[in-house]
Amino acid sequence: MDFESVFLANEDNFKEAFVNNANISNFTFKIKNFIYYNDVETAVKLGNKHLAGVLWLSHLLERRDSHAKKIKNPTAVLDALKSSSTKNNTNVSIHVTKDEDAPITYDAYVKLSDMEEYFTIENKLAYIEILAWNYRGFVGTEINKDDNEIIIKNSLYKGMLNMVRLFNHKCRQRRFLKMQLKTYFLIDGLKVSSKEFKILNVSKHFIRDDIEQAITKLIDFL
């Protein structure tokens, strides 16, 4: 029997976690690497009155398996997750960087055409963000209209690789729904999944055109 089944079979393992938001935060920190997503109703049925916390916590609780399930009205569920995270982190949101500049991210993607469960782009985007919400280093999502993709951003390279692996394992019963590494360009044949790079130790005597030409020769843009 797996960890989830044993853990959830005994209410004593988690009933105190529903007393207040502090307990909810402590509880989810302990189990977030073991328990996956579930419908909102699961935690509600346990009698928790702290709805904002429940909406977030309930998505960590899976039934007896770890397969991703269709979520009713994913846009509304995502709004509840964001609202709960904002309340539990009064200074900054869970996915906001402290740097003034946009963070460097390592990206993956899911093809919009591979998502048959939802009709609108908004619901497709929300569903992917809900599934990726608790992955380490997750930053956010955006639509890539040129390639008809949802881009999933991670602040860590290893975090992005782990996110892809976990997502595909969770969605393994959906043959066509797959997250893949996004390749923006090649360096010596190696795929690079970040748009950003730094040019260091360049003499001030070089003009911009020469630098751009050198970069073009070094990098194979896709």
Residue pairs with C-beta under 8 A, 6 or more apart in sequence:
3 34
4 34
4 35
4 36
4 62
4 64
4 66
5 64
7 13
7 14
7 31
7 34
7 35
8 14
8 61
11 46
14 27
14 31
15 46
16 23
16 27
17 23
17 24
17 26
17 27
17 28
17 57
18 24
18 43
18 46
18 47
18 48
18 50
18 53
18 54
18 57
20 50
21 50
21 52
21 53
21 87
21 88
24 50
24 53
24 54
24 56
24 57
25 88
27 57
28 56
28 57
28 60
31 60
32 60
32 134
35 60
35 61
35 62
36 60
36 61
36 62
36 66
36 170
37 59
37 60
37 61
37 62
37 68
37 69
37 130
37 131
38 58
38 59
38 60
38 61
38 62
38 63
38 69
39 58
39 69
39 71
40 54
40 55
40 58
40 59
40 77
40 80
41 58
42 58
42 61
42 63
43 54
43 57
43 58
43 61
44 51
44 54
44 58
48 54
48 57
52 80
52 83
52 84
52 87
53 84
53 88
55 77
55 80
55 81
55 84
56 80
56 81
56 84
56 85
56 88
59 77
59 81
59 130
59 133
59 134
60 134
66 169
66 170
67 170
67 171
67 172
67 173
68 131
68 170
68 171
68 174
70 117
71 77
71 127
71 130
73 123
74 118
74 123
74 126
74 127
74 130
75 122
75 123
75 126
77 126
77 130
78 126
78 129
78 130
81 130
81 133
82 93
85 93
85 94
85 95
86 93
92 98
95 138
95 139
95 140
97 103
97 139
97 155
103 139
103 155
104 155
104 194
104 196
105 139
105 153
105 154
105 155
105 194
105 195
105 196
106 153
106 154
106 155
106 156
106 157
106 159
106 160
106 193
106 194
107 151
107 152
107 153
107 154
107 160
107 181
107 182
107 184
107 193
107 194
107 195
108 151
108 152
108 154
108 160
108 163
108 164
108 167
108 179
108 180
108 181
108 182
108 193
109 144
109 147
109 149
109 150
109 151
109 152
109 179
109 180
109 182
110 128
110 149
110 150
110 152
110 177
110 178
110 179
110 180
111 148
111 149
111 150
112 121
112 124
112 143
112 148
112 149
112 150
113 148
114 176
114 177
114 178
115 124
115 127
115 128
115 177
116 176
117 127
118 124
118 127
121 143
124 150
125 141
125 143
125 150
128 141
128 150
128 152
129 140
129 141
129 152
131 167
131 170
131 171
132 138
132 141
132 152
132 163
132 167
135 154
135 159
135 162
135 163
135 166
135 167
136 156
136 159
136 162
136 163
137 154
137 155
137 156
137 158
137 159
137 160
137 163
138 152
138 153
138 154
138 155
138 159
138 163
139 153
139 154
139 155
140 153
141 150
141 151
141 152
141 153
142 150
142 151
142 153
143 149
143 150
143 151
144 150
144 151
149 182
151 182
152 163
152 179
154 160
154 163
157 193
157 194
160 181
160 193
161 181
163 179
164 179
164 180
164 181
167 179
168 178
168 179
171 177
171 178
171 179
181 191
181 193
182 193
183 191
183 192
183 193
183 222
184 192
184 193
184 194
184 195
184 221
184 222
185 192
185 219
185 220
185 221
185 222
186 192
186 219
186 220
186 222
187 218
187 219
187 220
199 211
199 215
202 211
